[in-house]
Amino acid sequence: MDASGAASVSALRAAHERFVTEAGQEQDVRGLVAESWRRCQACGVHPDGSRPPPLRWASDELNSHRRVHALAAVLPLFRELLGSGAADDGHVFAVGDADGTLLWVEGDTGAMRRAERMNFVEGAVWSERQAGTNAPGTALELGRPVQIVTGEHFSAPVHAWSCAAAPVRDPGTGRVLGVVDLSGGATIATPPALAAVRAAALAAEAQLARLPSVPLLGPDGQVCRSGEEPLAEARLWALGRDSALLEHAGQVRHLSPRHSEIMLALALAGRGVTGDRLAVDLSEREIPASTLRAEMTRLRAALGPDLLGSRPYTLLRPVRTDFEEVSRLLAEGRAGEALARYPGPLLPRSEAPAVVAHRRCLEQLLRGAVLGSGDAGLLRRWVEADWGAEDLGAWAALARTLPVGTPQHAAAAARARALNLETAVFPQVRRHAAVLQRSSF
């Protein structure tokens, strides 16, 4: 099951009820949700909502904190990208800090009133530890975009809502600055909603990178600026490759497939992660702690202690990646440059959950930008690539951009018709073949 609504609202609520009443039975929900529920249970979060998320700051303290927060500089961008749409569609959008405290909550008036009933308000803490499974809190916990729908929330009062959120990082250090979120009804439980918050986060990071200085928050919540020289960054290439290349300290290393997945998971997290969290990012099956420790020891021996830290596992230097470069170009509306920098899917053979989720998200964003461009050149480059050769929507879009009556239009339209026929016929052929195979035994 995924966040697109494959399971019904009633089925999700039934799964939640079983988990709460039957000693943690969560087999009917996504692995991401099951892991979050277990963390919430271990932290003592009340699944019945009898202990709502606490209010961290009153108005004066909140205003002081917002004035010095790094994301205040990109709030107008968030309002432009998400705010007007939220107000028009009956949703709310929120921006929180790295601890999950909501700094700004805006949108439709009716939705805002409903949100207030569950304390989804400015100044309230919506981390997993305080509010249970929810998109902003879980996105901060995992360090990547997250979508949580209806009964996947750990707290029952939030079951009427769906939400999508993405962390926002400092473009220079990779440090998580906060989170941007969309919350509302059924339309938030869709891939476009997740893509929207992801794109907004990337656009914010791109804008922050252009500012002369980005204020960072220290542990006390105040602005801190370091006078130290920035750490030398590493570079990671993982697009279109089964094994990543890492450039660090003047050397280029070919990483093994597993070490590639580990580096990718740590780069996506943007902060230290526990062994348990990293194991979930790397496999849907249980990885013994001893196996993960041994793998991390081998990786640290290969990379050196100045790049890979432990307790928690973390990257000690900024790591610039090819896939984040593509994402930033997309966020800036530069689809042609993004496609030119995209040699193929992210670690295409990897089945690590963290890799699969980011690979799908990046493909969706890039494909949407290409199809939405109406540029015949971009569309042709897409369908001529291995990953776009059987993309019915892209061939149809290409046909629409070409002059009717030209050989190019005829060829694109014919390919679209052929793919449409294959889509309609082949599933039936496979079903009939399966029936014949079973009847032969």
C-alpha positions in Angstrom: 0.0 0.0 0.0 1.2 3.6 -0.7 0.1 7.1 0.2 -2.0 7.4 -3.0 -5.1 5.9 -1.3 -4.7 2.2 -2.2 -6.2 1.4 1.2 -9.6 2.9 2.2 -10.0 5.2 5.0 -11.9 2.6 7.0 -9.1 0.0 6.4 -6.5 2.4 7.7 -8.5 3.2 10.8 -9.1 -0.5 11.4 -5.3 -1.1 11.1 -4.7 1.7 13.6 -7.2 0.2 16.0 -5.5 -3.2 15.8 -2.2 -1.6 16.5 -3.4 0.2 19.5 -5.4 -2.7 21.0 -3.6 -5.8 19.9 0.0 -5.3 21.0 1.4 -3.5 17.9 -0.2 -5.3 15.0 0.6 -3.1 12.0 0.9 -5.5 9.1 -1.7 -3.6 7.0 0.1 -0.3 6.7 3.2 1.0 4.9 6.5 0.2 6.5 7.3 3.9 7.0 4.0 4.2 8.9 4.6 1.1 11.0 8.0 2.3 12.1 6.6 5.7 13.0 3.8 4.1 15.0 6.4 2.0 17.0 8.4 5.2 17.7 5.3 7.0 18.9 4.3 4.1 21.1 7.8 4.0 22.6 7.7 7.7 23.3 4.3 7.5 25.1 2.2 9.4 22.6 -1.5 9.1 23.3 -3.2 7.5 20.3 -6.6 8.8 21.4 -5.4 12.4 21.3 -6.0 13.0 24.9 -2.7 14.8 25.2 -2.7 17.3 22.2 0.6 18.8 20.9 1.9 21.3 23.4 2.1 25.1 22.7 5.8 26.0 22.9 5.6 29.7 22.6 3.1 32.4 23.3 2.7 35.2 20.7 5.6 37.5 21.8 8.1 34.6 22.1 6.9 33.2 18.8 7.3 36.5 17.0 10.8 36.9 18.3 11.7 33.4 17.2 10.2 33.9 13.7 12.1 37.2 13.1 15.5 35.5 13.5 14.6 32.2 11.8 16.3 31.3 8.5 13.1 30.4 6.8 11.6 33.9 7.4 13.6 34.9 4.3 11.7 32.4 2.1 8.3 32.8 3.6 7.1 35.0 0.7 8.2 32.2 -1.7 6.2 29.6 0.3 3.2 31.9 0.2 3.5 32.3 -3.6 4.0 28.5 -4.3 1.6 27.0 -1.7 -0.3 29.7 0.2 -2.7 30.9 -2.5 -3.5 27.4 -3.6 -4.2 26.3 0.0 -6.6 29.2 0.5 -8.4 28.4 -2.7 -8.6 24.7 -2.2 -9.7 24.6 1.4 -6.3 23.6 2.8 -3.7 25.0 5.1 0.1 25.3 4.6 2.5 25.5 7.5 6.2 26.2 8.0 8.0 24.8 11.1 11.4 24.8 12.6 13.8 21.9 12.9 12.2 20.8 16.2 8.7 20.6 14.6 7.4 23.9 16.2 4.9 25.5 13.8 6.1 29.0 13.0 3.5 30.0 10.4 0.1 28.4 9.7 -2.0 30.0 6.9 -4.7 29.1 4.4 -8.4 28.6 4.1 -10.4 30.1 7.0 -12.6 27.1 7.6 -9.6 24.7 7.4 -7.7 26.9 9.9 -10.6 26.7 12.3 -10.7 22.9 12.0 -7.0 22.7 12.5 -7.2 24.7 15.7 -9.4 22.0 17.2 -6.4 19.6 17.1 -3.9 22.4 18.1 -2.4 22.6 14.6 -1.6 26.3 15.3 1.4 28.6 15.3 3.6 27.9 18.3 2.5 24.3 18.7 5.0 21.4 18.5 4.2 18.8 15.9 7.3 16.6 16.2 6.6 12.9 16.2 7.5 12.7 19.9 4.8 15.3 20.7 2.1 14.8 18.1 2.5 11.3 16.8 2.8 10.3 13.1 2.2 13.3 10.9 3.8 14.6 7.8 5.9 17.6 9.2 7.0 15.6 12.3 7.8 12.4 10.4 9.5 14.3 7.5 11.8 15.9 10.1 12.4 12.5 11.8 13.4 10.8 8.5 15.0 13.9 6.8 13.0 13.4 3.6 9.6 14.3 2.0 6.7 12.3 3.6 3.0 12.0 2.9 0.7 10.8 5.7 -3.0 10.1 4.9 -6.0 9.8 7.1 -5.7 6.8 9.5 -1.9 6.6 9.1 -1.8 9.4 11.7 -1.0 8.0 15.1 -3.4 10.3 16.9 -7.0 9.5 16.2 -8.2 13.2 16.1 -6.1 13.7 13.0 -7.6 10.8 11.0 -9.8 13.2 9.1 -6.7 14.9 7.6 -4.1 14.1 5.0 -0.8 16.0 4.8 2.4 16.2 2.8 5.7 17.8 4.0 9.3 18.2 3.1 12.3 19.3 5.1 14.2 22.4 4.1 18.0 22.4 4.4 20.7 25.0 4.5 22.2 24.8 1.0 25.8 25.2 2.3 25.9 22.7 5.1 23.0 20.4 4.5 21.7 21.1 8.0 17.9 20.9 8.4 16.4 24.3 9.0 12.8 23.4 9.2 9.9 21.9 7.3 7.1 23.0 4.9 3.7 21.3 5.0 0.3 21.1 3.2 -2.6 19.7 5.2 -6.2 19.2 4.2 -8.6 16.7 2.6 -8.5 14.1 -0.1 -6.5 16.1 -2.6 -3.5 16.2 -0.3 -3.4 12.4 -0.4 -2.1 12.5 -4.0 1.3 12.5 -5.7 0.9 16.1 -6.9 0.6 17.3 -3.3 3.9 15.6 -2.3 5.6 16.9 -5.4 4.4 20.4 -4.6 5.9 20.5 -1.1 9.1 18.9 -2.4 9.4 21.5 -5.1 8.7 24.3 -2.7 11.4 23.1 -0.3 13.9 22.9 -3.2 12.9 26.3 -4.5 13.5 27.7 -0.9 16.9 26.0 -0.8 17.8 27.5 -4.1 16.8 31.0 -3.0 18.7 30.6 0.3 21.8 29.7 -1.7 21.6 33.1 -3.5 21.4 35.1 -0.3 24.6 36.7 1.0 24.4 34.8 4.3 21.9 32.3 5.7 21.2 32.6 9.4 21.3 29.3 11.2 19.7 28.5 14.6 21.9 27.3 17.4 20.6 24.9 20.1 19.2 27.8 22.0 17.1 28.9 19.0 19.1 32.1 18.3 20.8 33.1 15.2 24.4 31.9 15.0 27.1 32.7 12.5 30.4 30.9 12.4 33.6 32.6 11.6 35.3 29.3 10.7 36.3 28.4 7.2 33.7 26.1 5.6 34.5 22.4 5.5 35.7 21.1 2.1 32.7 19.4 0.5 32.5 15.9 -1.0 30.7 15.1 -4.3 28.5 12.1 -4.9 27.3 10.9 -8.4 24.5 8.4 -8.3 22.2 9.1 -11.3 22.1 6.5 -13.9 24.6 4.3 -12.0 24.2 1.1 -10.1 27.2 2.1 -8.0 27.9 5.7 -6.9 31.1 7.6 -7.4 32.4 9.7 -4.4 35.0 12.5 -4.8 36.6 13.4 -1.5 40.0 14.7 -0.5 41.3 14.7 -4.0 40.3 11.1 -4.6 37.5 9.5 -6.6 36.2 6.2 -5.2 33.9 3.7 -6.8 31.5 2.6 -4.0 29.9 -0.8 -3.8 26.1 -0.9 -4.3 25.4 -1.2 -0.5 27.9 1.6 0.3 26.3 3.7 -2.4 22.9 3.2 -0.7 24.3 4.1 2.7 25.9 7.3 1.4 22.7 8.2 -0.3 20.6 7.6 2.8 22.9 9.7 4.9 23.0 12.5 2.3 19.2 12.6 2.1 18.8 12.6 5.9 20.9 15.8 6.2 21.6 14.9 9.9 22.7 12.1 12.1 20.6 8.9 12.1 20.5 6.0 14.5 21.4 2.5 13.4 17.7 1.4 13.6 16.7 4.3 11.4 19.4 3.7 8.8 18.5 0.0 8.7 14.9 0.9 7.8 16.1 3.2 5.1 18.2 0.5 3.6 15.9 -2.5 3.6 12.3 -3.5 4.1 13.7 -6.7 5.7 15.2 -6.6 9.1 19.0 -5.9 9.1 20.8 -7.3 12.2 22.5 -4.6 14.1 25.8 -6.5 13.9 25.6 -6.7 10.1 25.0 -2.9 9.8 27.8 -2.1 12.2 30.2 -4.3 10.2 29.2 -2.6 7.0 29.6 0.9 8.5 33.1 -0.1 9.8 34.1 -1.2 6.3 32.7 2.0 4.8 34.5 4.2 7.4 37.8 2.4 6.7 37.3 3.1 3.0 36.4 6.8 3.4 38.3 7.8 6.5 37.0 9.1 9.9 36.9 12.7 8.7 33.9 12.0 6.4 31.8 9.4 8.2 30.8 9.8 11.9 29.1 7.4 14.2 26.7 7.6 17.2 24.7 8.7 15.4 25.8 7.8 11.8 26.3 11.1 10.0 28.3 12.8 7.2 30.8 15.1 8.8 31.2 17.3 5.7 28.8 18.8 3.2 28.1 16.4 0.3 27.0 17.8 -3.0 25.1 15.3 -5.1 24.1 15.2 -8.8 20.5 14.4 -8.0 20.1 17.4 -5.7 21.5 19.6 -8.5 18.8 18.3 -10.9 16.2 19.0 -8.2 17.4 22.6 -7.8 17.3 23.2 -11.5 13.7 21.9 -11.6 12.8 24.2 -8.7 14.1 27.1 -10.6 12.1 26.2 -13.7 15.1 25.2 -15.8 13.7 21.9 -17.1 16.1 21.8 -20.1 19.2 22.0 -18.0 17.8 19.6 -15.5 17.2 17.0 -18.2 20.7 17.6 -19.6 22.1 16.8 -16.1 20.0 13.6 -15.8 21.8 10.6 -17.1 19.2 8.2 -15.7 17.3 7.1 -12.6 18.9 7.2 -9.2 20.7 3.9 -8.4 18.2 2.2 -10.7 18.7 -1.3 -9.3 18.5 -0.4 -5.7 15.6 -1.5 -3.6 16.5 0.4 -0.5 13.3 2.3 0.6 15.1 5.6 1.0 16.5 5.3 -2.5 13.3 4.1 -4.1 11.2 6.9 -2.6 13.7 9.6 -3.8 14.1 8.0 -7.2 10.3 8.1 -7.8 10.0 11.6 -6.5 12.8 12.9 -8.8 11.4 11.1 -11.8 8.0 12.5 -11.2 9.2 16.0 -10.9 11.4 15.8 -14.0 8.8 14.1 -16.1 6.2 16.6 -15.0 8.5 19.5 -16.0 9.2 18.0 -19.4 5.6 17.2 -20.2 4.5 20.6 -18.9 7.1 22.5 -21.0 5.4 21.9 -24.3 8.9 21.9 -25.8 9.2 19.4 -28.6 13.0 19.2 -28.2 12.7 18.3 -24.5 9.9 15.8 -25.1 11.9 14.1 -27.9 15.0 13.8 -25.6 12.7 12.2 -23.0 11.2 9.6 -25.2 14.5 8.8 -26.8 16.0 7.9 -23.4 15.7 4.4 -22.1 13.4 5.5 -19.2 11.0 7.4 -21.5 10.9 5.1 -24.5 7.5 3.5 -23.4 6.1 6.6 -21.7 2.6 6.9 -23.4 1.9 10.4 -21.9 5.2 11.7 -23.2 4.7 10.3 -26.8 1.2 11.8 -26.8 2.5 15.2 -25.6 5.2 15.1 -28.3 2.6 14.4 -31.0 0.6 17.4 -29.8 3.5 19.7 -30.1 4.5 18.7 -33.7 2.8 20.1 -36.8 0.0 17.9 -38.1 0.8 16.3 -41.4 4.5 16.1 -40.8 6.3 12.7 -40.7 7.5 13.5 -37.2 3.9 14.0 -35.9 2.7 10.8 -37.7 5.5 8.8 -36.1 4.9 10.2 -32.6 1.1 9.7 -32.8 1.6 6.1 -34.1 3.9 5.3 -31.2 1.4 6.7 -28.7 -1.4 4.6 -30.3 0.8 1.5 -30.2 1.6 2.0 -26.5 -2.1 2.7 -25.7 -3.0 -0.6 -27.4 -0.3 -2.5 -25.5 -1.6 -1.0 -22.2 -5.1 -2.1 -23.0 -4.3 -5.6 -24.4 -1.2 -6.9 -22.7 -2.7 -7.2 -19.1 -5.6 -9.3 -20.6 -3.1 -11.5 -22.4 -1.1 -12.0 -19.3 -4.3 -12.9 -17.3 -5.3 -15.5 -20.0 -1.8 -16.9 -20.0 -1.9 -17.3 -16.2 -5.3 -19.1 -16.4 -4.0 -21.5 -19.1 -0.8 -22.2 -17.0 -2.8 -23.0 -13.9 -5.2 -25.3 -15.9 -2.3 -27.3 -17.3 -1.3 -28.6 -13.8 
